[in-house]
Amino acid sequence: MGNPEFWLGPMEGVMTPELLEAATSLHLVKRWMTPFFRVNADAPKPKTLKAFLAPFGGELPVTVQLMGVSPEAMAMTAQTLSQLGVNAFNLNFGCPSRQVTSGGAGGGALRNIDGMLRTVETVKNAIGDLELSVKIRTGWSDPGEQELFLPRLVASGCVGKFFIHYRTVKEQYAGVDGREERLKRAIELAENVPVILNGDVNTPDDSESLLKRLPQAAGIMCARGWLHDPFLLRRLEHLPAPDPETGREQFFRTVVKAGFPVNKSIELSNYIWGRKNNPYFRHLLTLPAGAAFRLSP
Ligand SMILES: Cc1cc2nc3c(=O)[nH]c(=O)nc-3n(C[C@H](O)[C@H](O)[C@H](O)COP(=O)(O)O)c2cc1C
């Protein structure tokens, strides 16, 4: 593959407007994939979709991720978004939340491969030449399941790119062995469709050695590791970056500078430093939950 692409993994609840603005102003990302937009039986109004898109700012390319169970409503949503200027879509077939999967959405789609194919085909039909990618895990309960669904997704001709999180849905976020073998097999099964690798890539060394061992991969997606080292994607691209601790501090200050809710500040700082090493944790706990936390940048 040519130059690898480096992506920030979407993170629902964490990617607040303030975080998006800070990441943009510090040039920490080159493109966005939105967290999932949940599509219910009734397709949303354009006003709702506009509000969802607004924090992404329009400066960087945006791939909008959709999650739902109604192929028709998802297709209509994608069509409305395309009228608002969106030209790349992603379908979430990986979310492990029980609330989501019990209704068949997110990772729950892996228990109904026919339904998943119908969603992919219906959405692709609605968006024509615009790009459709899929973010998926290697199975519902066994990574061997990718042998079944990846060839069908490839054969549909509807998928322009795969983002593959190496775990199964049931594994949630547990530490499991076999990342490289699973991703290697996913790349083989994806044939000519590019595969972006996802899951626990937290350092430049790990990214480089994974790409060296899996040279057919099209790139890397990092989520939690980026929060812990917000300049991580810049490091992976060999762009100038401060040392990780300076970067954490700069990023956190930039996010909260104009005022950020205390509860969100606790959550974000715990992601950035880890609860044990969080320099703001004790202080934040003394503040009223409803207050806004501010730091000069
Ligand atoms: C708080 C949080 C929210 C997430 N929200 C989404 C989401 O909206 N859509 C999605 O496809 N993945 C979501 N993910 C999964 C990540 O994008 C990524 O696939 C996963 O964390 C594995 O990558 P990592 O080991 O680099 O974190 C979320 C993960 C976290 C931790």
The ligand as an SDF file (V2000), in Angstrom:
LIG
                    3D

 31 33  0  0  0  0  0  0  0  0999 V2000
  -15.3590    6.5280   25.0960 C   0  0  0  0  0  0  0  0  0  0  0  0
  -15.3530    5.7960   23.7700 C   0  0  0  0  0  0  0  0  0  0  0  0
  -16.3390    6.0600   22.8330 C   0  0  0  0  0  0  0  0  0  0  0  0
  -16.3290    5.3870   21.5990 C   0  0  0  0  0  0  0  0  0  0  0  0
  -17.2660    5.7190   20.6620 N   0  0  0  0  0  0  0  0  0  0  0  0
  -17.2090    5.1330   19.4330 C   0  0  0  0  0  0  0  0  0  0  0  0
  -18.1010    5.5230   18.3800 C   0  0  0  0  0  0  0  0  0  0  0  0
  -18.9440    6.4260   18.5270 O   0  0  0  0  0  0  0  0  0  0  0  0
  -18.0010    4.8710   17.2030 N   0  0  0  0  0  0  0  0  0  0  0  0
  -17.0670    3.8800   16.9770 C   0  0  0  0  0  0  0  0  0  0  0  0
  -16.9990    3.3210   15.8780 O   0  0  0  0  0  0  0  0  0  0  0  0
  -16.1980    3.5190   17.9440 N   0  0  0  0  0  0  0  0  0  0  0  0
  -16.2460    4.1240   19.1360 C   0  0  0  0  0  0  0  0  0  0  0  0
  -15.3200    3.7780   20.0770 N   0  0  0  0  0  0  0  0  0  0  0  0
  -14.2840    2.7710   19.7550 C   0  0  0  0  0  0  0  0  0  0  0  0
  -12.9760    3.4140   19.2850 C   0  0  0  0  0  0  0  0  0  0  0  0
  -13.1660    4.2250   18.1330 O   0  0  0  0  0  0  0  0  0  0  0  0
  -11.9190    2.3240   18.9610 C   0  0  0  0  0  0  0  0  0  0  0  0
  -12.4110    1.4880   17.9510 O   0  0  0  0  0  0  0  0  0  0  0  0
  -11.5900    1.4690   20.1960 C   0  0  0  0  0  0  0  0  0  0  0  0
  -11.4600    2.2590   21.3520 O   0  0  0  0  0  0  0  0  0  0  0  0
  -10.3080    0.6680   19.9800 C   0  0  0  0  0  0  0  0  0  0  0  0
   -9.2420    1.5190   19.6580 O   0  0  0  0  0  0  0  0  0  0  0  0
   -8.1460    2.0060   20.7490 P   0  0  0  0  0  0  0  0  0  0  0  0
   -7.5580    0.7750   21.3800 O   0  0  0  0  0  0  0  0  0  0  0  0
   -7.1330    2.7890   19.9380 O   0  0  0  0  0  0  0  0  0  0  0  0
   -8.8550    2.8380   21.7580 O   0  0  0  0  0  0  0  0  0  0  0  0
  -15.3260    4.4200   21.3120 C   0  0  0  0  0  0  0  0  0  0  0  0
  -14.3520    4.1540   22.2750 C   0  0  0  0  0  0  0  0  0  0  0  0
  -14.3300    4.8350   23.4880 C   0  0  0  0  0  0  0  0  0  0  0  0
  -13.2370    4.5310   24.4900 C   0  0  0  0  0  0  0  0  0  0  0  0
  1  2  1  0
  2  3  1  0
  2 30  2  0
  3  4  2  0
  4  5  1  0
  4 28  1  0
  5  6  2  0
  6  7  1  0
  6 13  1  0
  7  8  2  0
  7  9  1  0
  9 10  1  0
 10 11  2  0
 10 12  1  0
 12 13  2  0
 13 14  1  0
 14 15  1  0
 14 28  1  0
 15 16  1  0
 16 17  1  0
 16 18  1  0
 18 19  1  0
 18 20  1  0
 20 21  1  0
 20 22  1  0
 22 23  1  0
 23 24  1  0
 24 25  2  0
 24 26  1  0
 24 27  1  0
 28 29  2  0
 29 30  1  0
 30 31  1  0
M  END
$$$$
